[in-house]
Amino acid sequence: MIAMQYSYTLPADYDMTVIDRRIREKGPLLDRFPRLRFKAYLSARKQDDGFSSTENLYAPFYLWDEPEGIESFLTSPGFAALTRDFGWPSVQVWQVWQTQLTSDLSAARFATRRIRSIAPYSSLVEERENAAAKAETNMKAGALATVCAFDPAAWRRMEFSLWKAVPDAVESSQTYVVGHVSLSGMP
């Protein structure tokens, strides 16, 4: 599996209802997209109730079963329209270490994502074990999904979780509102 995310930082005075409408209208178009395990349509508003974001963001998160899914999506007319409307994003890709998914992903209303640097010469086995322990902690705390992954090009570790309710503050993490979750047929 491969995790992927791109993010658009929008002006502080941007009308975020434009993003809400886009998610409502475009979200279902990726339901059952080939090789896609799930796509969480994420946004964050500066000064949101219940949690604070430093910026207005539109930042979809994807979990792909196979790399060909990424290629199919990035070459699709939908992605071309997105880049025409918002610009050419930097697409972050992570090799997945572990995922835990419930059957209730469509109930997700919030997401958290934490990215940490991996120090040079660290034990990747220990990093993976620590990520797995964090995922287990999040699942016990009520997460609907967790994805733990790493980026060997930039030596970073990423932890992503979907939640029904705003989770307790997670140190050094970004909290998002989930507008829609596109699902494929999960095994």
Secondary structure, DSSP 4 states (H G I P E B T S, - for coil): -EEEE--EEE-TT--THHHHHHHHHHGGGGTT-TTEEEEEEEEE-BT-TTS-BSSEEE--EEEESSHHHHHHHHTSHHHHHHHHHH--PPPEEEEEEEEEE-TTGGG--EEEEEEEEPPTT--HHHHHHHHHHHHHHHHHTT-SEEEEEEETTTTEEEEEEEESSPPSP-TTEEEEEEEEEEE----
